[in-house]
Amino acid sequence: MTYNALVQTLFAQRERAGRLAASASVVSGESGAMAQGMHVRFWLESEEGRIRRARFEAYACPHLMAAAAYLAAWAEGRTPEELLAWEWRPLADSLQAPIEKWGKFLILEDALREAARKIGKPGRCGS
């Protein structure tokens, strides 16, 4: 399979890969299962109602690794409401992901939304 330039660039980005240290301002959300070939977790640190830092951990194909890197960068500076409203299809189109991978973008969406829903809630730190 060949990957477009955007997938190659995002796949190579590692500055937001990893996790954030547990604290009262950090939440996480995850979805998928390694046994099914796709698992992703987003770590979000919020401050004054906005995402200050975002990180991801993923076990996935290059399209989904690239998408997770994009989402971690995109999330920074946004509100939880913006994260909850994120739509996967434009990103899948930009990455030229084949139709058989579209379901995996829903896993990304689930992980991002799970983390966003935890922001501002007691006992939210997901370590």
Summary of the structure (lengths in Angstrom):
residues: 127
radius of gyration: 13.7
end to end distance: 35.2
largest distance: 44.7
contacts: 403
relative contact order: 0.23
helix: 44%
strand: 23%
